[in-house]
């Protein structure tokens, strides 16, 4: 498995140029974003770490997700992704954070659909949250890889947007 080298290099250079740090909270991508960040040049200069919290109790305990809200939506919602992003940034004391939650296989709780939410936080504020939907016959690993690549591309765009505004 290989990530787009130019994308990883660009994100790495941007974070080093701005002297900013990032952390990751994952569920549906199950560590793939953390893997991608660990492959970036000079990762230890900006990537502080991540957490994969796959189940409701871990999201509640480690990322301060509200239990009753999580139970209502099976831990998959825009707000859950945002809560995860804000709290992982707080946990690791980073400027940036990315969070993912969703489904990579069609199950009853997802109405047999495959979708995910991701959220970016920057300096304590949510700057982007989106929902990605895939065809229900998409293989689980392909869904996870697609989510990861798409999120990295969106992250690059958000960094560009903020750098232009500075």
Secondary structure, 3 states (H helix, E strand, C coil): CCCCHHHHHHHHHHHHHHCCCEEEEECCCCCHHHHHHHCCCCHHHCEEEEEECCCHHHHHHHHCCCHHHHHHHCCCCHHHHHHHHHHHHHHHCCCEEEEEEECCCCCHHHCCCEEEEEEEEECCEEEEEEEEEECCCCCHHHHHHHHHHHHHHHHHHHHHHHHHHC
